[in-house]
């Protein structure tokens, strides 16, 4: 269990130090362009599958 915790901690630190941070305006652009449409698509697909099945 300790090895798993250390591996996850290493992975989190590695990703955090490797990739640059996003500014607020960049995060908003990503959200409006990609994340919100994906969320709406997910809701629509879930609704269709719920009715169909």
C-alpha positions in Angstrom: 0.0 0.0 0.0 2.9 2.4 0.8 4.4 1.7 -2.6 1.1 2.5 -4.3 0.8 5.8 -2.4 4.4 6.7 -3.3 3.7 5.9 -7.0 0.6 8.0 -7.1 2.3 10.9 -5.3 5.2 10.6 -7.7 2.8 10.7 -10.7 1.0 13.7 -9.3 4.2 15.7 -8.7 5.6 14.7 -12.1 2.5 15.9 -13.9 2.3 19.1 -11.9 6.0 20.0 -12.4 6.1 19.0 -16.1 3.1 20.8 -17.5 2.7 24.6 -17.3 -0.1 26.1 -15.3 -3.1 27.4 -17.1 -4.2 31.0 -16.7 -7.8 31.8 -15.8 -8.7 33.0 -19.3 -7.2 29.8 -20.8 -9.2 27.6 -18.4 -12.4 29.5 -19.4 -11.7 29.1 -23.1 -11.1 25.3 -22.6 -14.3 25.0 -20.6 -16.5 26.9 -23.1 -14.9 25.2 -26.2 -14.6 21.6 -25.0 -15.8 20.8 -21.5 -19.3 22.3 -21.6 -20.2 20.8 -25.0 -18.9 17.4 -23.8 -21.0 17.6 -20.7 -24.1 18.5 -22.7 -23.4 15.6 -25.1 -22.9 13.3 -22.1 -26.3 14.4 -20.7 -28.0 13.9 -24.1 -26.5 10.5 -24.7 -27.4 9.4 -21.2 -31.0 10.5 -21.6 -31.3 8.8 -25.0 -29.9 5.5 -23.6 -32.0 5.8 -20.5 -35.2 6.1 -22.6 -34.1 3.5 -25.2 -33.1 0.8 -22.6 
